[in-house]
Amino acid sequence: MVFELEQSIYLCGVMAARMTGSGTLGLIGGIDLPSIRSTFIAFRAGVHAARPDAVVREVFIGNFDDTAAAGEAARALMEEGADLLLHQANDAGRGVFRAVSQRAKRGGRVFAFGTNRNQNEMAPAVVLASATLDIPAAFVEVAGRVRDGAFRPEPLRLGMAEGIVALEINPALRGEIPPPVLTELAELERRIRAGEFQVPRGSF
């Protein structure tokens, strides 16, 4: 199974581009893997579709559990002007949320995005939304295809159309997102679900 997390991360990129005050966004990765690079491609594509002049900076910390390194990377990106950060660093992402929360408490207008699972509650004052995967539902989908005789021995890509990938907006911060942006995101999601728009991704 290949999860099309790129679809929801593309929407994060669009949201970030519409909401940035500085025009600079940040990406923090754990280990430099093709799957993570692919999500970064999608984020950049969303950003530049909405705001072609925006700058997207990225940092890889080399692991998935060093929260201190992730926090330091987040602080460095914010020092360079990034005001919305997305991480693909698994548990180390906690360090990103901590750094963004600290900057926000000092008066900075900064936000973050969660990934893979709903991380909105991990830092509800700064996590705008999470790009999520429903892995149990993915196995149910596969089981259903086997049951119906529709399973094929080939890579199975699962995304928004199958209900496996989603963008879950933090209810506590929904008011921070301008209504026209919410409308734009809803229409983009509809187009993705309908197969009318293919989100850019890496080839893996």
Phi, psi and omega in degrees: 000138175240120182271129182274059179298337179306328183298313180283330178289329172302316179296324174300320179296318177298313179300315180299317181296322180286335187254347182295138174267332184268338185083009179237130179239161183230145176236134179234119180250158174278263175268142182285093181244154179304322181294322178286318175304321181297318178292327177292324175300316181295317179299313179300320180297318178296317178301308187285339173292325182270328182210090186302334183271000181291151179253131177242117179255149181224151178221136171250133182264351174089003178199177182243012184226000182271090182295328180295317179295320179295320178295319178295320178297318179297317180296321179296318179295320178293325176296331178275002174108353181295129180244357170224129185237139173239134179248150167228065187230017179051231184298331179296342179301338176302325179294326177295312181299321181296316181294318180294320178298318179296319179295320179296322180294335178272007175104358180284141175268088183228149181219168180222168174237141173269162180219156175074314173223168181291109181250014183303322184282350180289331176207071189298343180277346184228343181276108183292319184195166177232137173270114192242157174239137175252086185294317177303320179295329178296319179291327175295320178300314180295316180300321179296321179292322177296314180301320184273002180073020182257001182286138177236139180283074181208163179304132182250115180263125183236130182216218183294322183299328180269359181077018182267325181250142180209159168252115183253107181283139179290115181304327182292338183243008182303325180293343178282342184267120182302138180309320178298330178289318177299320178295317179297316180297319180296320179291320177297318178298319178301316181294322178294314180299323183279353182079014180278341181223128178259120180288132177301142181206169177282166181260092177216000000 
